[in-house]
């Protein structure tokens, strides 16, 4: 019979039972390690994307356009924001229109408006706020749109 040492507690366990031992006795430690690894991978991916964006903008835009074909709303919102940040306003707006045609949510409008303001597209931001206010009539959203419009007008 072969034994292996558990990397978590040092206990010698039969080789064919090591996996079972680890998941029953050390699941919290395993989860913690996995989250640490996922965070590291996330940071590495972020740094790679940032490098690609800075040093190879045309490749980055192409990558984002291809990524936007995914059927995941969060990915599409990320892509919309990145396209706008790269001054690809028409592509970003096209993606915005696609997003709201599938799921007309306030959050999508807000993300789009925020990106327009960040890129100095104040007139477009005001126009978009006014459109959103016609669609969503809850008081909190209306008040937020009015504040955004006020700030955008001050920057014109």
N, C-alpha and C positions, 0 to 999 in steps of 0.2 A: 504494500500500500504506500502510495506517495503522498507526502505532505508538503504544503506550501505555507509560507508565513503570510498572514493577513497584513497588508500594508498600512492598515489603520490602527490595529491594536497589537500586532505582533504575535497573535495567537497562531499556533500551528494547526492547520485545518486540512482535512483530506482534500486532495487536489480537485476531485469531482464535486466537492461541497463548498469550495471557496467562494464561488459566485453567490450562492444562496446565503452563505454566512455574511458576505459583504452587504447584500441588499437588505437583509433582515436586521443586522446589527449596526450598520453604519450608513444608512440611507441619508441621514441629515448631512453627514460629512461629504458624501458623494454629491448631493445636491449643491452644497456650498461650493465645492470645487468646480462643478459644471457651470454654475453661474459666474464664477470668477473667469473661467475659460471663455464663456460667451461674451462677457464684458471685454476681455482682451481682444477677441475676434472682432467685436463691434468697433473697438478703437482702431484696430488695424484696417478694417474696411473703410472707416471714416478717413483715416490718413491717406489711404490709397486713392479714394475718391477726390479728396482735396488736392492731392498731388496731380491727379489727372486733370482736374478742373483748372488748376493754375498753369500747368505746363503743356497741356494738350487740349485746349478748349474745344476744338472741333470734334475730337474723338469723344470728349466728355458729353457734348450735346448729343452726338449720335447714340451714345450709350443710354442717355436719359430718354431719348425718343424711343429706343427699343424697349427699355424698362417700362415705359408708360403703356405699352401694349398689354401688360399684365392686367388681369381682372381683379385687382385689389385696390380698393378706394384709397387706403393710406399710402400705397405706393404711388398711385396716380397724383395724389395731393403733393407728395414729396417731389415728384417729377415736375408738376406744374410750378411749384415754388423755385425749383432749380432752373427751369427754363427761363422764368422771369428774371431770376438773379443773373443769368447769363445774357440778359437783354434780348432774349428770343421771345419778345412779347406776343407775337402772332401765334407762335406754337404754344406758349403758355395759355393764352386765351382760348385757343382751340381745345386744349385739354380741360380747361375750366368749363367750357360749354358742354363738353362730353360728360364731365362729372355731374353737372347740375341737371343734365337731361336724364341721367339715370337715377339720381337721388338728390333732389333739390333741398339740400340742408343748409341751414344758416352757417354752420361751421365752414362749409366749403366757400361760401360767399365771403365770409370773414377772412379766411386764409388768403383768398385772392386779393381782397381789398388791402390787407396789410402788406402784401408783397408789392402791390402797385405803389403804395405810399413809400415803402422802403426804397423803391427805385425812382422816386420823384415823379411818378405819373399821377399827379394830384387831380388833374381834370378828369382823367379816366376813373380815378378812385371815387370822386364825387358822383360822377354819372352812375357808377356801379352801386354806390350806397343808395342812391335814389331809386334805382331799380329794385334793390333788395328790400327797401322799405315798402314798396308797393306789394311785395310778395309776402313778407312776414310782418304781421301786425302786432306782435307782442310788445309791451311797453319797454321792457328792458333792452330788447334788440333795437327798437326805434331810437331810444335814448343813446345807445352806443353808436349807432349810425350817425346821429346828429353831432355827437362829439367828434367823430372821425371827419365828418364834413367840415366842421368848424376849424379843426386843425389843418386840414388840407387847404381850405380857402386862405388861411393865414400864411401859408407857404407859397401861394401863387404869386 
